């Protein structure tokens, strides 16, 4: 009788152990499957990332190639126009094509973003020559600097700082003026700073708009006014606030743009820069 009971107990215990072992195996299999799924997911994600990296790299190389092709196509086309113009004694067209090619080469080249003031002046002269042909010599342009202040020409300035300011002077100060107008750039040096003043004798800016633009220049992070349009941006071109912000980011908060204007008389944009000629100090 005892043997029969013991056998039954052992059988029950064996069944329980077998059940526990089966449960263990089932759980183990689930863990193995979960780990396998995790590894497969990680592998799939890794492969997707590698594919994305390859595609981005491929697209970047393609974009770089396109950026090299397009400027060369433009330069070659302008040079053909210039050559044809010279062939037929069209000197004005030849000069305009040369100025346009130089302007685009300077604007879209991969040259460093910090240039000398002299380079900026050369670019502005080409830009103004193009606009003079467009507006039939309605505007004149002059750069004024005393001999002792011309050392500033070697000082550094963010690339394409002057062009948007001159563009604003032409399109929002002079274009609507009935008579001829003039843009003047004056260069002065103090003990520590280079001061550049871009002046036009155009239509000027109203008091309310002037205050909004000044506020935007003081608060470079303020992108838009209540209407959603940048108050420092008058039409097309890079906003004055963006130019000022680039100067502040590179040289510090003590530098940037100041704006002065009288309605019906004209506008002055003052650029304050440090006296710096060594790019390694930036």
Backbone as CSV, one residue per row, in Angstrom:
resi,resn,N_x,N_y,N_z,CA_x,CA_y,CA_z,C_x,C_y,C_z
1,UNK,0.831,-1.185,0.000,0.000,0.000,0.000,0.868,1.238,0.000
2,UNK,1.912,1.220,0.879,2.824,2.348,0.958,3.570,2.532,-0.355
3,UNK,3.917,1.378,-0.972,4.634,1.446,-2.251,3.762,2.108,-3.300
4,UNK,2.461,1.756,-3.299,1.527,2.315,-4.276,1.388,3.807,-4.070
5,UNK,1.308,4.246,-2.787,1.176,5.671,-2.492,2.434,6.417,-2.915
6,UNK,3.569,5.835,-2.588,4.846,6.474,-2.939,4.985,6.614,-4.440
7,UNK,4.572,5.550,-5.147,4.644,5.601,-6.609,3.750,6.695,-7.157
8,UNK,2.565,6.838,-6.563,1.625,7.866,-7.018,2.192,9.257,-6.752
9,UNK,2.796,9.410,-5.560,3.386,10.702,-5.214,4.528,11.033,-6.160
10,UNK,5.349,10.024,-6.411,6.485,10.242,-7.320,6.006,10.592,-8.724
11,UNK,4.930,9.901,-9.134,4.390,10.168,-10.468,3.846,11.589,-10.538
12,UNK,3.131,11.962,-9.457,2.589,13.336,-9.422,3.713,14.364,-9.434
13,UNK,4.740,14.070,-8.604,5.891,14.989,-8.540,6.593,15.065,-9.882
14,UNK,6.713,13.891,-10.530,7.375,13.868,-11.850,6.578,14.683,-12.856
15,UNK,5.236,14.554,-12.780,4.398,15.338,-13.700,4.540,16.824,-13.444
16,UNK,4.600,17.177,-12.153,4.755,18.597,-11.814,6.103,19.130,-12.304
17,UNK,7.126,18.314,-12.059,8.461,18.726,-12.522,8.490,18.857,-14.032
18,UNK,7.841,17.881,-14.687,7.789,17.938,-16.146,7.037,19.185,-16.608
19,UNK,5.921,19.497,-15.902,5.154,20.701,-16.251,5.978,21.966,-16.044
20,UNK,6.697,22.003,-14.894,7.547,23.179,-14.620,8.656,23.307,-15.656
21,UNK,9.211,22.140,-16.029,10.280,22.169,-17.029,9.745,22.657,-18.375
22,UNK,8.535,22.181,-18.714,7.911,22.637,-19.967,7.639,24.139,-19.926
23,UNK,7.172,24.590,-18.723,6.923,26.027,-18.564,8.226,26.813,-18.689
24,UNK,9.302,26.250,-18.088,10.617,26.884,-18.180,11.068,26.969,-19.635
25,UNK,10.887,25.825,-20.343,11.282,25.810,-21.749,10.475,26.820,-22.556
26,UNK,9.173,26.897,-22.250,8.306,27.827,-22.973,8.758,29.275,-22.741
27,UNK,9.032,29.578,-21.455,9.508,30.933,-21.146,10.863,31.217,-21.788
28,UNK,11.711,30.178,-21.751,13.039,30.330,-22.350,12.930,30.593,-23.841
29,UNK,12.015,29.847,-24.484,11.822,30.029,-25.926,11.308,31.433,-26.218
30,UNK,10.379,31.915,-25.348,9.858,33.276,-25.533,10.964,34.308,-25.416
31,UNK,11.843,34.108,-24.412,12.963,35.043,-24.235,13.915,35.012,-25.420
32,UNK,14.172,33.789,-25.906,15.051,33.642,-27.065,14.432,34.323,-28.286
33,UNK,13.118,34.102,-28.479,12.432,34.734,-29.605,12.429,36.257,-29.465
34,UNK,12.205,36.740,-28.227,12.210,38.189,-27.994,13.592,38.777,-28.272
35,UNK,14.622,38.068,-27.810,15.989,38.526,-28.066,16.302,38.507,-29.557
36,UNK,15.810,37.475,-30.217,16.013,37.360,-31.662,15.307,38.506,-32.384
37,UNK,14.071,38.798,-31.960,13.331,39.912,-32.567,14.045,41.235,-32.328
38,UNK,14.595,41.403,-31.109,15.310,42.632,-30.782,16.560,42.781,-31.651
39,UNK,17.285,41.676,-31.799,18.504,41.717,-32.615,18.175,42.004,-34.079
40,UNK,17.086,41.355,-34.563,16.674,41.606,-35.941,16.242,43.063,-36.131
41,UNK,15.521,43.590,-35.129,15.090,44.990,-35.199,16.287,45.925,-35.201
42,UNK,17.268,45.640,-34.333,18.476,46.470,-34.293,19.247,46.375,-35.604
43,UNK,19.308,45.153,-36.147,20.003,44.970,-37.415,19.311,45.736,-38.531
44,UNK,17.973,45.640,-38.552,17.199,46.347,-39.570,17.389,47.867,-39.432
45,UNK,17.372,48.347,-38.173,17.561,49.781,-37.935,18.961,50.222,-38.349
46,UNK,19.951,49.382,-38.045,21.321,49.702,-38.422,21.482,49.752,-39.933
47,UNK,20.890,48.777,-40.610,20.958,48.750,-42.065,20.257,49.962,-42.664
48,UNK,19.099,50.341,-42.051,18.364,51.512,-42.527,19.183,52.780,-42.327
49,UNK,19.862,52.872,-41.164,20.706,54.036,-40.902,21.867,54.111,-41.890
50,UNK,22.487,52.951,-42.144,23.601,52.920,-43.089,23.131,53.305,-44.484
51,UNK,21.942,52.837,-44.840,21.378,53.189,-46.146,21.103,54.687,-46.220
52,UNK,20.531,55.216,-45.128,20.229,56.650,-45.095,21.504,57.472,-45.202
53,UNK,22.537,57.025,-44.490,23.823,57.739,-44.548,24.380,57.716,-45.960
54,UNK,24.294,56.553,-46.602,24.793,56.451,-47.979,24.003,57.340,-48.915
55,UNK,22.674,57.384,-48.720,21.843,58.220,-49.584,22.126,59.702,-49.361
56,UNK,22.279,60.089,-48.083,22.593,61.484,-47.781,23.945,61.858,-48.363
57,UNK,24.914,60.961,-48.210,26.245,61.218,-48.751,26.202,61.322,-50.274
58,UNK,25.415,60.442,-50.883,25.273,60.477,-52.335,24.624,61.772,-52.794
59,UNK,23.566,62.190,-52.041,22.873,63.427,-52.389,23.776,64.633,-52.191
60,UNK,24.594,64.591,-51.130,25.512,65.696,-50.871,26.546,65.804,-51.989
61,UNK,27.058,64.657,-52.427,28.031,64.667,-53.517,27.395,65.166,-54.811
62,UNK,26.134,64.753,-55.034,25.427,65.195,-56.229,25.192,66.703,-56.187
63,UNK,24.777,67.195,-55.000,24.539,68.638,-54.853,25.820,69.420,-55.041
64,UNK,26.919,68.871,-54.487,28.209,69.541,-54.648,28.612,69.588,-56.118
65,UNK,28.365,68.489,-56.827,28.693,68.451,-58.253,27.844,69.455,-59.018
66,UNK,26.544,69.508,-58.687,25.660,70.458,-59.357,26.075,71.897,-59.073
67,UNK,26.478,72.158,-57.813,26.885,73.518,-57.462,28.162,73.921,-58.194
68,UNK,28.966,72.926,-58.575,30.170,73.220,-59.353,29.828,73.424,-60.825
69,UNK,28.850,72.647,-61.301,28.491,72.739,-62.719,27.769,74.046,-63.017
70,UNK,26.766,74.384,-62.195,25.948,75.566,-62.479,26.736,76.859,-62.554
71,UNK,27.613,77.166,-61.577,28.405,78.392,-61.697,29.290,78.411,-62.928
72,UNK,29.918,77.273,-63.242,30.775,77.244,-64.433,29.963,77.484,-65.695
73,UNK,28.757,76.919,-65.736,27.892,77.159,-66.885,27.554,78.637,-66.984
74,UNK,27.250,79.243,-65.828,26.912,80.669,-65.814,28.103,81.513,-66.246
75,UNK,29.277,81.231,-65.670,30.464,82.013,-66.025,30.796,81.886,-67.508
76,UNK,30.729,80.660,-68.015,31.042,80.433,-69.431,30.045,81.147,-70.336
77,UNK,28.762,81.121,-69.950,27.747,81.809,-70.745,27.999,83.313,-70.767
78,UNK,28.284,83.879,-69.598,28.551,85.319,-69.526,29.818,85.691,-70.296
79,UNK,30.804,84.826,-70.268,32.030,85.098,-71.019,31.756,85.047,-72.523
80,UNK,30.884,84.136,-72.948,30.496,84.095,-74.372,29.775,85.377,-74.774
81,UNK,28.871,85.832,-73.893,28.165,87.087,-74.176,29.150,88.237,-74.269
82,UNK,30.090,88.267,-73.345,31.094,89.335,-73.341,31.940,89.300,-74.615
83,UNK,32.348,88.105,-75.027,33.168,87.975,-76.242,32.399,88.419,-77.484
84,UNK,31.123,88.002,-77.563,30.297,88.417,-78.692,30.095,89.936,-78.698
85,UNK,29.922,90.501,-77.516,29.727,91.944,-77.420,30.975,92.698,-77.884
86,UNK,32.137,92.220,-77.477,33.380,92.861,-77.908,33.572,92.718,-79.415
87,UNK,33.163,91.567,-79.943,33.301,91.317,-81.374,32.497,92.330,-82.184
88,UNK,31.333,92.706,-81.635,30.461,93.645,-82.348,30.533,95.067,-81.760
89,UNK,31.632,95.329,-81.036,31.885,96.670,-80.478,30.767,97.151,-79.556
90,UNK,30.139,96.230,-78.828,29.127,96.603,-77.839,29.795,96.644,-76.459
91,UNK,30.554,97.708,-76.230,31.363,97.792,-75.019,30.524,97.781,-73.750
92,UNK,29.367,98.427,-73.774,28.540,98.487,-72.573,28.044,97.099,-72.172
93,UNK,27.658,96.287,-73.167,27.202,94.928,-72.879,28.359,94.092,-72.357
94,UNK,29.539,94.291,-72.925,30.717,93.549,-72.477,31.054,93.886,-71.028
95,UNK,30.975,95.168,-70.679,31.269,95.573,-69.304,30.233,95.010,-68.330
96,UNK,28.962,95.031,-68.741,27.912,94.514,-67.874,28.066,93.003,-67.672
97,UNK,28.388,92.275,-68.730,28.572,90.828,-68.619,29.755,90.505,-67.707
98,UNK,30.823,91.275,-67.828,31.990,91.060,-66.970,31.662,91.354,-65.516
99,UNK,30.940,92.459,-65.280,30.557,92.817,-63.912,29.631,91.767,-63.308
100,UNK,28.695,91.265,-64.110,27.759,90.259,-63.631,28.476,88.957,-63.285
101,UNK,29.422,88.557,-64.138,30.192,87.341,-63.871,31.003,87.486,-62.584
102,UNK,31.625,88.635,-62.401,32.424,88.873,-61.189,31.539,88.881,-59.947
103,UNK,30.360,89.488,-60.072,29.440,89.559,-58.940,28.975,88.167,-58.522
104,UNK,28.588,87.340,-59.496,28.136,85.992,-59.171,29.277,85.136,-58.644
105,UNK,30.447,85.294,-59.214,31.593,84.505,-58.759,31.883,84.809,-57.289
106,UNK,31.814,86.069,-56.930,32.061,86.473,-55.539,30.934,85.988,-54.621
107,UNK,29.700,86.090,-55.090,28.545,85.798,-54.238,28.385,84.321,-53.946
108,UNK,28.622,83.463,-54.934,28.319,82.040,-54.762,29.543,81.160,-54.696
109,UNK,30.726,81.770,-54.654,31.938,80.966,-54.536,32.023,80.375,-53.138
110,UNK,32.855,79.352,-52.994,33.029,78.690,-51.700,34.150,79.336,-50.892
111,UNK,34.416,80.572,-51.194,35.434,81.305,-50.466,34.985,81.505,-49.021
112,UNK,35.940,81.812,-48.146,35.617,82.009,-46.742,34.562,83.092,-46.566
113,UNK,33.797,82.982,-45.485,32.712,83.922,-45.229,33.202,85.242,-44.640
114,UNK,34.468,85.309,-44.280,35.060,86.543,-43.780,36.015,87.070,-44.843
115,UNK,35.803,88.322,-45.267,36.606,88.907,-46.343,37.106,90.274,-45.885
116,UNK,37.927,90.887,-46.717,38.390,92.231,-46.393,37.374,93.263,-46.899
117,UNK,37.453,94.428,-46.329,36.577,95.510,-46.770,36.843,95.863,-48.231
118,UNK,38.081,95.730,-48.642,38.438,96.009,-50.044,37.686,95.066,-50.986
119,UNK,37.602,93.792,-50.623,36.879,92.823,-51.450,35.388,93.160,-51.508
120,UNK,34.830,93.582,-50.377,33.424,93.992,-50.366,33.189,95.202,-51.264
121,UNK,34.109,96.150,-51.243,33.973,97.340,-52.092,34.035,96.967,-53.575
122,UNK,34.945,96.057,-53.926,35.040,95.621,-55.326,33.729,94.984,-55.781
123,UNK,33.131,94.174,-54.895,31.865,93.526,-55.247,30.747,94.546,-55.388
124,UNK,30.718,95.539,-54.507,29.680,96.570,-54.563,29.814,97.395,-55.849
125,UNK,31.027,97.653,-56.271,31.215,98.407,-57.517,30.651,97.632,-58.706
126,UNK,30.860,96.312,-58.726,30.276,95.494,-59.796,28.753,95.485,-59.704
127,UNK,28.237,95.358,-58.486,26.783,95.343,-58.289,26.166,96.667,-58.735
128,UNK,26.790,97.776,-58.376,26.223,99.070,-58.727,26.318,99.330,-60.230
129,UNK,27.372,98.833,-60.851,27.482,98.974,-62.304,26.321,98.270,-62.997
130,UNK,25.974,97.073,-62.526,24.847,96.330,-63.099,23.547,97.117,-62.926
131,UNK,23.325,97.660,-61.726,22.114,98.427,-61.471,22.086,99.733,-62.272
132,UNK,23.251,100.305,-62.538,23.306,101.535,-63.338,22.811,101.286,-64.754
133,UNK,23.197,100.137,-65.318,22.690,99.788,-66.649,21.184,99.534,-66.596
134,UNK,20.746,98.889,-65.541,19.323,98.564,-65.432,18.465,99.819,-65.344
135,UNK,18.925,100.810,-64.565,18.147,102.018,-64.348,18.643,103.204,-65.185
136,UNK,19.398,102.892,-66.225,19.815,103.912,-67.192,20.535,105.082,-66.509
137,UNK,21.495,104.729,-65.640,22.335,105.724,-64.963,21.529,106.741,-64.149
138,UNK,20.436,106.301,-63.592,19.632,107.188,-62.740,20.327,107.451,-61.405
139,UNK,21.190,106.518,-60.990,21.860,106.625,-59.703,23.364,106.782,-59.894
140,UNK,23.994,107.425,-58.927,25.458,107.503,-58.895,25.948,106.886,-57.592
141,UNK,27.234,106.568,-57.562,27.789,105.832,-56.443,29.191,106.336,-56.162
142,UNK,29.540,106.447,-54.874,30.860,106.960,-54.521,31.308,106.374,-53.188
143,UNK,32.589,106.040,-53.103,33.204,105.594,-51.857,34.176,106.671,-51.410
144,UNK,33.996,107.161,-50.188,34.821,108.247,-49.675,35.606,107.769,-48.460
145,UNK,36.915,107.986,-48.491,37.769,107.641,-47.355,38.998,108.527,-47.394
146,UNK,39.298,109.144,-46.279,40.518,109.951,-46.190,41.729,109.031,-46.298
147,UNK,42.859,109.545,-46.792,44.054,108.695,-46.954,44.420,107.926,-45.690
148,UNK,44.303,108.571,-44.532,44.677,107.889,-43.285,43.656,106.831,-42.872
149,UNK,42.458,106.886,-43.449,41.417,105.905,-43.123,41.391,104.716,-44.072
150,UNK,42.188,104.762,-45.119,42.161,103.675,-46.102,42.843,102.404,-45.597
151,UNK,43.487,102.496,-44.450,44.003,101.277,-43.824,42.854,100.338,-43.471
152,UNK,41.657,100.908,-43.321,40.484,100.095,-42.995,40.142,99.120,-44.106
153,UNK,40.609,99.358,-45.313,40.299,98.470,-46.439,40.823,97.055,-46.201
154,UNK,41.812,96.920,-45.330,42.370,95.597,-45.033,41.669,94.919,-43.865
155,UNK,40.740,95.628,-43.230,40.022,95.058,-42.079,38.966,94.056,-42.542
156,UNK,38.558,93.215,-41.620,37.671,92.100,-41.952,36.203,92.464,-41.739
157,UNK,35.359,91.836,-42.568,33.914,92.048,-42.514,33.243,90.779,-43.039
158,UNK,32.079,90.407,-42.509,31.370,89.246,-43.067,31.050,89.469,-44.545
159,UNK,31.255,88.432,-45.311,31.005,88.502,-46.751,29.552,88.864,-47.039
160,UNK,29.351,89.696,-48.058,28.019,90.143,-48.491,27.280,90.907,-47.388
161,UNK,28.014,91.755,-46.688,27.382,92.644,-45.714,26.902,93.928,-46.371
162,UNK,27.652,94.446,-47.333,27.312,95.735,-47.922,26.249,95.636,-49.010
163,UNK,26.243,94.545,-49.759,25.326,94.433,-50.900,23.860,94.573,-50.518
164,UNK,23.363,93.896,-49.451,21.948,94.068,-49.103,21.610,95.474,-48.629
165,UNK,22.588,96.163,-48.027,22.347,97.536,-47.585,22.236,98.463,-48.788
166,UNK,23.141,98.308,-49.751,23.081,99.111,-50.975,21.834,98.765,-51.775
167,UNK,21.459,97.484,-51.781,20.245,97.062,-52.482,19.021,97.753,-51.890
168,UNK,18.933,97.794,-50.568,17.817,98.487,-49.924,17.814,99.974,-50.274
169,UNK,18.999,100.572,-50.310,19.093,101.995,-50.649,18.549,102.260,-52.051
170,UNK,18.851,101.360,-52.982,18.402,101.551,-54.361,16.900,101.314,-54.496
171,UNK,16.432,100.169,-54.032,15.058,99.760,-54.319,14.027,100.392,-53.387
172,UNK,14.451,100.848,-52.209,13.476,101.400,-51.276,13.761,102.858,-50.939
173,UNK,14.861,103.381,-51.460,15.151,104.772,-51.225,15.191,105.596,-52.494
174,UNK,15.787,105.037,-53.548,16.033,105.807,-54.768,15.101,105.489,-55.929
175,UNK,14.640,104.244,-56.017,13.874,103.833,-57.195,12.615,104.670,-57.389
176,UNK,11.945,104.993,-56.281,10.696,105.752,-56.387,10.928,107.268,-56.368
177,UNK,12.165,107.671,-56.276,12.473,109.106,-56.270,12.365,109.646,-57.693
178,UNK,11.658,110.754,-57.902,11.487,111.287,-59.265,12.805,111.707,-59.912
179,UNK,13.694,112.294,-59.120,14.956,112.791,-59.664,16.048,111.744,-59.513
180,UNK,17.228,112.100,-59.960,18.374,111.212,-59.797,18.763,111.111,-58.330
181,UNK,19.406,110.003,-57.998,19.814,109.793,-56.610,21.255,109.325,-56.514
182,UNK,21.733,109.254,-55.283,23.127,108.902,-55.066,23.267,108.041,-53.818
183,UNK,24.153,107.052,-53.913,24.542,106.235,-52.765,26.001,106.543,-52.465
184,UNK,26.278,106.887,-51.228,27.638,107.219,-50.812,28.055,106.311,-49.662
185,UNK,29.257,105.762,-49.760,29.815,104.967,-48.668,31.012,105.723,-48.103
186,UNK,30.939,106.067,-46.825,32.031,106.769,-46.154,32.703,105.827,-45.167
187,UNK,34.027,105.886,-45.126,34.810,105.023,-44.248,35.616,105.889,-43.290
188,UNK,35.507,105.580,-42.009,36.257,106.301,-40.991,36.854,105.298,-40.015
189,UNK,37.986,105.680,-39.424,38.627,104.846,-38.410,38.752,105.629,-37.113
190,UNK,38.384,104.981,-36.013,38.630,105.543,-34.694,39.787,104.768,-34.069
191,UNK,39.989,104.966,-32.790,41.092,104.270,-32.133,40.905,102.761,-32.136
192,UNK,39.628,102.314,-32.012,39.359,100.882,-31.897,38.455,100.331,-32.989
193,UNK,37.737,101.205,-33.699,36.696,100.725,-34.603,36.859,101.226,-36.027
194,UNK,36.234,100.480,-36.943,36.026,100.925,-38.317,34.550,101.275,-38.436
195,UNK,34.260,102.476,-38.922,32.879,102.917,-39.083,32.606,103.132,-40.571
196,UNK,31.600,102.420,-41.080,31.194,102.528,-42.485,29.773,103.065,-42.504
197,UNK,29.547,104.123,-43.237,28.213,104.718,-43.319,27.741,104.661,-44.773
198,UNK,26.674,103.920,-45.009,26.064,103.814,-46.338,24.883,104.781,-46.365
199,UNK,24.985,105.829,-47.193,23.966,106.883,-47.233,23.291,106.929,-48.593
200,UNK,22.006,107.235,-48.587,21.301,107.539,-49.832,20.468,108.791,-49.618
201,UNK,20.252,109.538,-50.713,19.442,110.757,-50.638,18.046,110.503,-51.191
202,UNK,17.514,109.334,-50.820,16.223,108.914,-51.358,15.040,109.353,-50.536
203,UNK,14.009,108.511,-50.502,12.726,108.874,-49.932,12.701,108.825,-48.417
204,UNK,13.664,108.167,-47.804,13.691,108.095,-46.354,12.670,107.117,-45.786
205,UNK,12.642,107.004,-44.466,11.779,106.047,-43.773,10.910,106.805,-42.777
206,UNK,9.637,106.460,-42.725,8.724,107.071,-41.765,9.105,106.747,-40.333
207,UNK,8.651,107.596,-39.393,9.079,107.465,-37.996,8.691,106.126,-37.390
208,UNK,7.470,105.662,-37.606,7.019,104.409,-36.994,7.789,103.220,-37.542
209,UNK,7.960,103.190,-38.871,8.708,102.097,-39.467,10.166,102.130,-39.012
210,UNK,10.723,103.328,-38.905,12.109,103.474,-38.461,12.281,102.917,-37.055
211,UNK,11.335,103.204,-36.159,11.413,102.693,-34.791,11.317,101.173,-34.768
212,UNK,10.453,100.595,-35.596,10.342,99.133,-35.665,11.649,98.515,-36.160
213,UNK,12.245,99.147,-37.163,13.491,98.612,-37.710,14.636,98.736,-36.703
214,UNK,14.664,99.851,-35.985,15.688,100.012,-34.951,15.519,98.976,-33.844
215,UNK,14.278,98.719,-33.470,14.008,97.712,-32.443,14.465,96.338,-32.918
216,UNK,14.254,96.053,-34.186,14.676,94.771,-34.745,16.197,94.643,-34.741
217,UNK,16.896,95.735,-35.017,18.355,95.706,-35.010,18.897,95.495,-33.596
218,UNK,18.205,96.060,-32.605,18.648,95.891,-31.214,18.347,94.495,-30.707
219,UNK,17.271,93.912,-31.205,16.855,92.579,-30.760,16.931,91.641,-31.951
220,UNK,18.132,91.174,-32.243,18.369,90.390,-33.457,17.572,89.105,-33.486
221,UNK,17.219,88.571,-32.309,16.480,87.302,-32.275,15.018,87.476,-32.618
222,UNK,14.548,88.735,-32.611,13.142,88.997,-32.943,12.987,88.940,-34.450
223,UNK,12.362,87.911,-34.931,12.334,87.657,-36.368,11.239,88.404,-37.102
224,UNK,10.072,88.522,-36.483,8.948,89.100,-37.207,8.202,90.098,-36.351
225,UNK,7.512,91.003,-37.017,6.670,91.939,-36.290,5.258,91.373,-36.205
226,UNK,4.307,92.181,-35.839,2.955,91.681,-35.623,2.311,91.174,-36.897
227,UNK,2.758,91.638,-38.044,2.158,91.210,-39.305,2.854,89.990,-39.873
228,UNK,3.888,89.479,-39.174,4.576,88.279,-39.643,5.673,88.570,-40.616
229,UNK,5.953,89.858,-40.877,7.015,90.200,-41.798,8.143,90.842,-41.034
230,UNK,9.357,90.473,-41.367,10.494,91.027,-40.659,10.530,92.528,-40.816
231,UNK,10.531,93.296,-39.719,10.531,94.740,-39.825,11.836,95.275,-40.360
232,UNK,12.899,94.484,-40.264,14.173,94.952,-40.795,14.340,94.621,-42.249
233,UNK,13.379,93.936,-42.809,13.497,93.522,-44.199,12.571,94.357,-45.049
234,UNK,13.135,95.193,-45.866,12.324,96.080,-46.710,12.354,95.522,-48.125
235,UNK,11.411,94.640,-48.414,11.374,94.054,-49.746,12.378,92.930,-49.885
236,UNK,12.896,92.794,-51.114,13.799,91.700,-51.408,15.176,91.961,-50.811
237,UNK,15.994,90.902,-50.766,17.349,91.034,-50.262,17.445,90.556,-48.827
238,UNK,18.653,90.438,-48.360,18.896,90.000,-46.994,18.502,91.113,-46.039
239,UNK,17.829,90.761,-44.975,17.365,91.764,-44.021,18.531,92.451,-43.345
240,UNK,18.339,93.738,-43.040,19.363,94.473,-42.295,19.629,93.805,-40.950
241,UNK,18.582,93.247,-40.353,18.766,92.561,-39.071,19.688,91.359,-39.215
242,UNK,19.609,90.654,-40.334,20.472,89.501,-40.554,21.927,89.917,-40.695
243,UNK,22.152,91.036,-41.384,23.517,91.541,-41.528,24.078,91.913,-40.162
244,UNK,23.263,92.633,-39.373,23.703,93.042,-38.040,23.952,91.829,-37.153
245,UNK,23.085,90.835,-37.255,23.232,89.647,-36.430,24.507,88.885,-36.788
246,UNK,24.830,88.778,-38.064,26.063,88.096,-38.460,27.290,88.810,-37.900
247,UNK,27.274,90.137,-37.947,28.398,90.903,-37.409,28.534,90.666,-35.907
248,UNK,27.395,90.675,-35.193,27.424,90.460,-33.747,27.904,89.053,-33.398
249,UNK,27.466,88.067,-34.156,27.868,86.689,-33.888,29.367,86.492,-34.081
250,UNK,29.944,87.200,-35.039,31.366,87.022,-35.341,32.252,87.887,-34.441
251,UNK,31.860,89.144,-34.250,32.734,90.089,-33.552,32.275,90.430,-32.135
252,UNK,31.001,90.207,-31.817,30.523,90.523,-30.480,29.388,91.532,-30.497
253,UNK,28.738,91.675,-29.348,27.551,92.518,-29.236,27.841,94.012,-29.357
254,UNK,29.104,94.404,-29.233,29.447,95.824,-29.331,29.418,96.332,-30.770
255,UNK,29.227,95.416,-31.729,29.312,95.788,-33.137,27.984,95.483,-33.833
256,UNK,27.849,95.992,-35.054,26.601,95.768,-35.792,26.154,97.008,-36.527
257,UNK,24.842,97.148,-36.713,24.268,98.227,-37.522,23.469,99.202,-36.668
258,UNK,23.531,100.469,-37.070,22.646,101.515,-36.557,21.959,102.168,-37.748
259,UNK,20.727,102.601,-37.546,19.924,103.129,-38.648,19.422,104.532,-38.323
260,UNK,19.609,105.447,-39.297,19.146,106.829,-39.151,18.450,107.225,-40.452
261,UNK,17.320,107.915,-40.342,16.618,108.299,-41.558,15.664,109.453,-41.284
262,UNK,15.462,110.276,-42.296,14.481,111.354,-42.257,13.625,111.254,-43.506
263,UNK,12.319,111.193,-43.313,11.391,111.064,-44.433,11.582,112.207,-45.427
264,UNK,11.780,111.842,-46.702,11.935,112.836,-47.759,13.350,113.360,-47.922
265,UNK,14.260,112.930,-47.054,15.646,113.417,-47.134,16.632,112.290,-47.439
266,UNK,16.501,111.169,-46.749,17.408,110.061,-47.025,17.645,109.185,-45.814
267,UNK,18.527,108.213,-45.984,18.782,107.204,-44.956,20.272,106.961,-44.821
268,UNK,20.719,106.766,-43.579,22.097,106.378,-43.274,22.077,105.053,-42.530
269,UNK,22.884,104.106,-42.994,23.085,102.846,-42.275,24.533,102.837,-41.809
270,UNK,24.706,102.830,-40.501,26.049,102.857,-39.916,26.464,101.446,-39.528
271,UNK,27.636,101.037,-40.000,28.188,99.718,-39.673,29.399,99.930,-38.776
272,UNK,29.398,99.298,-37.616,30.519,99.414,-36.684,31.233,98.061,-36.611
273,UNK,32.530,98.090,-36.899,33.357,96.882,-36.914,34.601,97.104,-36.068
274,UNK,35.208,96.023,-35.579,36.494,96.172,-34.893,37.620,96.341,-35.906
275,UNK,38.717,96.908,-35.477,39.900,96.977,-36.334,40.595,95.628,-36.224
276,UNK,40.328,94.769,-37.181,40.864,93.396,-37.154,41.225,92.974,-38.563
277,UNK,42.451,92.517,-38.731,42.934,92.074,-40.040,43.382,90.619,-40.065
278,UNK,43.444,90.000,-38.904,43.928,88.617,-38.786,42.751,87.685,-38.591
279,UNK,42.469,86.830,-39.574,41.334,85.911,-39.488,41.499,84.872,-38.379
280,UNK,42.729,84.578,-38.005,42.950,83.574,-36.963,42.486,84.044,-35.598
281,UNK,42.254,85.341,-35.436,41.789,85.877,-34.156,40.287,85.761,-33.977
282,UNK,39.581,85.405,-35.063,38.112,85.299,-34.997,37.715,83.940,-34.436
